[in-house]
Structure formats: structure tokens, C-alpha cells
Amino acid sequence: MKSTAQRVLVTGASGFLGSHCLAPLVSLGFDVVALHRERVPVEVPGVRWVRGDVMDRSQMRALLEEHRPQRLLHLAWFVEPGALISDPRNLAWTAASLDLIRTFRELGGERCVVSGSCYEYDWRYGYCVEDVTPCEPDTLYGASKDALRRAFLAYCNVSGLSGAWGRAFFMYGPRENPARLVSSVILSLLKGQVAKSSHGLQVRDYLHIQDVADGMVALLASDAKGAYNIAAGSAVTIRDIVEHLGRITGRSDLLQIGALPARANDAPLVLGDTRRTTSDVGWKPKFTLETGLSATVDWWRAQLQASAG
């Protein structure tokens, strides 16, 4: 990766993924302008926060005209556990994202990286390889991301914009929404409450959020073009994750595996191939499942202690 003093605008900078990208960007020498909408951002040395909404196109044009970033890391999207995969607002985010990217290029932007998702793939294949596994999503979220990817990369070809697409898989770690799997199980166990899950036989590719963020930043700092998986490249069952958390917290007695129904159409395997990302970008995950889950438990424990104090 190369260090540069270029200015980068980060959308979704106060979110789960975006907040973990800021310090790595600063460490590479980027002049970081971080966009937030509602959530009060955490101060990060070297980062300038600006308030804005990607859905407000005139506002975004004004921000781009004012700050003139050479690079764009577009992470913002509609996110709400339980509603994300089927909410019609996904369509609006596809349209607004394309407008943002086009305006960025028209105002002199040089390189753009956009966050994608493993939901773009056809999960019936299980093993997800860029340019091999078909992208035939069966959710509105996946279809909206896939449509954005296709239009974005085609626009790069005709406009001269340098662009790459980082497909994130299953993320966990500090600042995750408390309603999601890993954080919800941790919080239940740390509070001495029963932690329920499905049978947990689903095999997934889970990666610590800092590794995902580092992958996105490495992709932005590189010259790589096209779609890249940002994944662990290793499979683990949901049951293994839950049982790991029981051991780490010392509360395996509170686990109720199989107490919740699994989705009828849940894919048995979703695993990302990372060879292309490693060879083209030079990125590899740093956290093992054990170290990543342990660090996440420590973070949530500190949050609970701080709120109790």
C-alpha cells in the first residue's frame, strides 16, 4: 500500500464499518473528511467531521465542491437488522449512490471504493469466488448492491474513474448493533441471561470488523480494480461461534442452542475466497476467530462496566 496526502471523503464514517476505517486512513497519510448524518461521531485525531446525508443530492454536491476529495470511500447504506434484506429503501440507496459517484467524478475525483456484500452472490453455490460464482441474489438488499456494483464498475470503464468494489461477508466486533448475533449473545451472557440461538449448523465466513475495515482501506490505497472479497476465507458454524462465546465468558450454562427456529431457506454454506484480494491488494486478516471474539467480549464488558459506573 502506498502512503499519500490525498484527501478522502468517507461516507457512513460513524457506522460500524466506517468508524473502524478512520484511524487506518490517517495512519496512511490521507487527509480524512468523515461524513456523518445523525450519530454523534467519536473524535479521531486527524479526522475532520462534516454533517451530511447521502440521500440529499444537492447537499452532497455542495460538500464535494467544498472539499474536493481525490478519493471516495463509500460505505453508507440503509442498515436495520431484520429489515435490511427486504426494505424498499435499498432501491433509493442504489440511486443515490450512483449520483454521488458520478458527481464525485465530475468534480475531479480520481479513485472510488464502494462496499458491497456477500449477499450479491448466489448462495446455492456456497463457495464465493469473484468472477466465478454467479451473482444472482435472492434478496432486495443483495439485488440493490449488485445493481450498484454493475453500474459503478461500468461507469468506471467509460469515465476513467479508478474504482474497486469490496465485498464484505459476515462482520462482528466492537460497536456492532446489539441486535446482531455475536453482540446479542455476548450481552446476554455478560448480563447472566439465557442466550438463545438456532441449531447453528449453518457454515459462515465471519471476520472481525477491524480486519474488514483494514481490507477496505487497503483496497482504497491500492490501484486494484474490479470486485474483491473482504472475508476470512475460512468457515465456521454458528454453533461454534456461540460455544466459543460461552467458553470465553465462562457462561456456557446459559446457552440454549436450537431454541430459535432457523430460516427455512437458510443456506448451509457461505464462504469467501480471498486469494485474489491477497495477491492484488496484499491484505490478509490479522484476527483469528478466538482472538477476535475475545477482543469483542472484552470491549462489550468494558461498555457494560462504564454504563454501570
N, C-alpha and C positions, 0 to 999 in steps of 0.2 A: 504494500500500500504506500501511496505517496502522500507526504505532508504538503499542504497547500494553504495559502492565506485566503483562498476564495470564500466568498460569502455563501452560506447555505440557508435556505428557508426550510424549517421543519414544520409540517402540519401535524396536528394531533400530538403536539410535543408534551402535553400534560397527561397524556393517556398512558396505559400500561406499557406499551412498546415504546412510544416516543420518549417517555421520561428516562428510559434506560439508554437512549441513543445520545443524549446531550453531552455527557462527560466524555465519551469516546470521541465525539466530533471535535470538541475543544482540544483534546489531547493530540489530535492530528493537525491542529493549527487552523481549523476552519473558523471563520467569523460567523457565529451561530445566531440566527434570528429565529426564535421559537414562537410558534403561533398557539394561542390557547383561546378557548371560547368562553367557558363558564368556570371551570375548576380553577381555584387559586393555585398558581404554579409554585413549586418549590424552587427557591433560589439556587441556581447553579453558577459557580464562578465562570465568567467568560461568556455567559449566555444573556442575550437581550430578549425579553419577553414582549410580545405585542398581542393585543387582543384582536381577534377576527374570526369570521365564520366562513368556511369554505363554501357554504350554500349561498352566501351573499356575493354574487359575482362582481358587482360594481365595487364592493369593498375590497375584494381580493385584487382586482386590477389596481386600485389605488395603493394597496400595500406593496404590490410588486413594482409599481412605478416609483414608489418612495425608496424602497430598499435595494432594488436591482440585484437580486441574488444571481450568481452564476450557476448555482446548483439548487436542486429542489429534492427534498426527501419527503414524499407524500405518504403519510401514514394515517391521516384522519379518515374515519368512516363511522357510519352508524353502528353502535355496539350496544346491545342489550341482551344479556343471557336469557335464553328461552324464546326471544322474539327475532333474533338476528337472522336466522336462516330463511324466514318466510315473510319478513316485513316488506311491504311495497316501497318503503323509503330507500331500499337498496337501489332502486332504479334512479332515484333523484341523485344519489351519490355518484353513480356512474356518469351521469350527465354533467354534474358539477365538477367532477374530477377531470373530465376531458376538457372542459372550458378552462380550468385552472392551468392545465398543462399547455394548452395552446397559447394562452395569454403569457405564460412564463416564457415560452419560446419566442413569441413575437416581440417581447421586451428585452431580448438578448440572452435569455437563459441558455446554458450550454449542456448541462447534464441533469438528468432526472432519474430517480429511482422510486418506484412505487411498490407498496407492499401488497402482495397477493395472498392466496390461501390454498391449502391443500384441498379445499372444497371445490376447486376448479376441476380436479381430476375425476375420472370415472372410478369410483371406489370398488367397483366389482373386480377390478384388476388387482387391488391390494397393494402391489408394489409400484410406486410412483416415480417414473423417470422422465425428466424433461425431454420433449420432442419424441418420446416413445409411447408412454402411457396416454391414451386418449383423454382429452378434456371434454367430457360430457357430463357436466354437473347435474345433480337431481334436486338441487335446492335453488331458490331465488337468489340467495346470497352468492352461492357459487357461480351461478349464471351471470350475475351482475359483475362480479370480479373478472370472470372470463371474458365478458364483452369488453370491459375496460382494458384488459391486457391486449386483446387483439387490436383494438382501435389505437391504443397508445403505441404499441410497437410498430404498427403500420404507419402511424403519423411520424414516428422517428425516422423511418425509411425515406419518407418524402420531404421532410422538413430539415433534415440534417441534425436533429437533436440526438445527442448521445443518451440512450436510455436502457435501463435494465429493470427487470421485474423480479422481486424477491418473494418466493412463495413460502410463507410461514406455515408450520404444521401445528402441533399442539403445544401450547406455551403454559408455563406456570412460573411462579416466583413472587418476590415482593411487589406489593401494590396491585396484585391481581384482584378482580372483582370477588368479593366474599361468597358470591353465589356459585362460583365455578368449582369444579370437582376438587382439586388439590386444596385450595384455600378453605372450602367449606368443611372438608374432612379435618384439616388441621385445627380450625377454630372449634369444631365440636369436641375434638379430643382434648385440646388445651383447656376447655371450659368444663371438662368432665361430663360431657354429654354423649349420648349414643351417636355414632357416625354410621349412617346407612349408605349402602351402595347397591348397584345391580350385581349380577353374578360375576361381573368383572372379567369375563373371558375374552372380551374384545382386546385385540392387539393394536397398540397405537405407537406413534413416534412422538414422544414427549421431550421437550427441550427447555432448559432454564431460560428465562426471559433475557438475561444478560447475554447469553450466547446468541439468541435471536437478534438482539439489538446490535451486537458486535458484527454479526453477519451482514445486517443491512448497511451498517456504516462502512464495512469493508467493501461491499458492492458499490456504494456511492463513491468511494475513494478510488476505485479501480476504473479501468476502461472497458470492462466486460459489458457485452450487450446481449439482450435476449432474456429468457426466463431461467431462474436459478432456484433450486430448492434450498431453503434455510431450515435444516432439520437435523435431528440427532443421527439419523442413518442407522439407528438400532431400535429394535422392537421391545416393548414391554406390555404386559397385560395390565388392565386397570386394577385387577385384583392385586398384582404385585406392588403397584404404587400404594394402594390403600394399606396393604400389610406392612410395607416399608414405613409408612407414617405411624402405624400402630407401634412398631418397634422403636422408632426414633423418639416418640413422645412417652413411651412406656405405658401406653394405654390400649394395648391390643384387645383387652377385655371389653372395650366399648364398641368394637367393630361389629357391624351387622351386615355382612356381605350376603347379597341375594335378597335383602329386604325390600329393594326397589325394583320395579319391572324394567327390563331393558327395552329399548325401542324395537319394534317389530322388524324394521328394515335396517337395523344397525349392521354396518359392515364388519365382518370378522377381523379384517386386517387393513391398516392404513400405515404404510411405511415409506419414507422418502429416501431416494438415492442422492447422496451428497458428493459423488465423485467429481461431477462437473464443477460444482462450486469450489471444491478444494483445489482442483487443477487450474481453473481460470482466475479465481479470486484469492486463493491462498488462505482461506478461512477454514478453521476446524473448531468444533465445540471444545470448551475447556472444562465444563462441569460433567461429572458422572451423575448418574441418577441419584446415587447415595449422597454425594456432596451437595448436589443441587437441592434435594429435598431437605437435607439437614439445615442448609443455609436458610431455606424458606421457613422452616419451623422456627428457627432462631429469630427471624425477622418478625413473624407473627407473635411470638411470645413477648418480644420487646414492645410491640404495639399494644398488646393487652396490658402489660405492666405499666406502660406510660398512661394509658387511659384510666387505669385503676388508681394511679397515683395523683 
